[in-house]
Amino acid sequence: MSTDKSRTSRGIEITDDVIEKLVEEAEAGYDPAVLKNRGGRPMLGSAPASVMAVRLDPGLRSAVEAQAEADGTTASDIIRRAIRAYVHVA
C-alpha cells in the first residue's frame, strides 16, 4: 500500500484542514499590495505579446536554432529580429 501524500511545493502535506484554511483565506480576500510578485515573462513591447504559429522547414529551423545557440539567445529572439528587419520595425 502506498503512503504517497500530496504536498505543496514547500513540502507541506495537503490535508482537509490545510484546504479549509486556504479556502477561508481566499474567501476573506487578499491585499494585492502584499502579494508576492511571481514575475513571469518580460514584456516585449508596450503591451502583452501574442503567439503566432509559424511553420519552418527542418533546414531553416536547424539554422535558426544554431544561430540562437551561437548568439546565446533564443530561436524566438532570432525570428523576432529577422521579422523586424524585414518589415522595418524597430
C-alpha positions as CSV (number, residue, x, y, z in Angstrom):
1,M,0.0,0.0,0.0
2,S,1.4,3.4,-1.0
3,T,1.6,6.2,1.6
4,D,2.2,8.8,-1.1
5,K,0.6,12.1,0.0
6,S,0.0,15.2,-2.0
7,R,2.3,18.1,-0.9
8,T,2.8,21.7,-1.7
9,S,5.9,22.9,-3.4
10,R,7.3,23.6,0.1
11,G,6.6,20.0,1.2
12,I,3.6,20.7,3.3
13,E,1.1,17.8,3.3
14,I,-2.2,18.9,1.8
15,T,-4.9,17.8,4.2
16,D,-8.5,18.7,4.5
17,D,-7.6,21.2,7.3
18,V,-5.0,22.9,5.1
19,I,-7.5,23.2,2.2
20,E,-10.1,24.6,4.6
21,K,-7.7,27.2,5.8
22,L,-6.7,28.2,2.3
23,V,-10.4,28.5,1.3
24,E,-11.1,30.8,4.3
25,E,-8.1,33.0,3.4
26,A,-9.3,33.2,-0.2
27,E,-12.9,34.0,0.7
28,A,-11.7,36.8,3.1
29,G,-9.8,38.3,0.1
30,Y,-6.2,39.2,-0.4
31,D,-4.5,42.6,-0.3
32,P,-2.8,42.9,-3.7
33,A,-0.1,45.2,-2.1
34,V,1.2,42.2,0.0
35,L,1.0,39.5,-2.7
36,K,4.3,38.3,-3.9
37,N,5.2,39.2,-7.5
38,R,6.0,36.0,-9.2
39,G,7.4,37.7,-12.3
40,G,6.7,35.9,-15.5
41,R,7.8,36.6,-19.0
42,P,9.1,40.1,-19.5
43,M,7.1,42.4,-21.8
44,L,8.4,42.6,-25.4
45,G,6.9,46.0,-26.0
46,S,4.3,48.3,-24.6
47,A,1.6,45.6,-24.4
48,P,1.4,41.8,-23.8
49,A,2.7,39.8,-26.7
50,S,0.7,37.3,-28.7
51,V,1.8,34.0,-30.1
52,M,1.8,33.3,-33.8
53,A,2.5,29.8,-35.1
54,V,4.9,29.6,-38.0
55,R,5.9,26.5,-39.9
56,L,9.6,26.2,-40.7
57,D,11.2,23.5,-42.9
58,P,13.8,21.4,-41.0
59,G,16.8,23.1,-42.5
60,L,15.6,26.6,-41.6
61,R,14.6,25.5,-38.1
62,S,18.1,24.0,-37.6
63,A,19.8,27.2,-38.9
64,V,17.7,29.4,-36.6
65,E,18.4,27.1,-33.6
66,A,22.2,27.1,-34.4
67,Q,22.3,30.9,-34.8
68,A,20.4,31.3,-31.5
69,E,22.9,29.0,-29.8
70,A,25.9,30.9,-31.3
71,D,24.4,34.2,-30.2
72,G,23.5,32.9,-26.7
73,T,19.8,33.8,-27.3
74,T,16.6,32.0,-28.2
75,A,15.1,31.0,-31.5
76,S,12.2,33.3,-30.8
77,D,14.5,36.2,-30.4
78,I,16.3,35.4,-33.7
79,I,12.9,35.2,-35.5
80,R,11.6,38.5,-34.0
81,R,14.8,40.3,-35.0
82,A,14.6,38.9,-38.6
83,I,10.9,40.0,-38.9
84,R,11.6,43.4,-37.5
85,A,14.4,43.9,-40.0
86,Y,12.3,42.7,-42.9
87,V,9.3,44.9,-42.2
88,H,11.4,47.8,-41.0
89,V,10.0,48.0,-37.4
90,A,12.3,48.9,-34.5
